[in-house]
Amino acid sequence: MLKIFLRVFSSPEKFLGLFSANDIQETIEEGERIIIDENGIASVNPANEQVQQDFTRHVKKMSVL
């Protein structure tokens, strides 16, 4: 992920085409919590343990309501 940010700041005009499928896969494998795709769309990483714990906690909380 650090590599991605370094590329953004070194060449901001290339920001939109910055995130390749390989970058996204690396982000998932590194366990990052947030994934940003080639269109700049942010989403959570379902493989991240903290994301899974948060999801479980929210589902349990809603099932009580």
Secondary structure, DSSP 8 states (H G I E B T S, - for coil): -HHHHHHHHH-GGGGGG---HHHHHHHHHTT-SEEE-TTS-EEE-TT-HHHHHHHHHHHHHHHH-
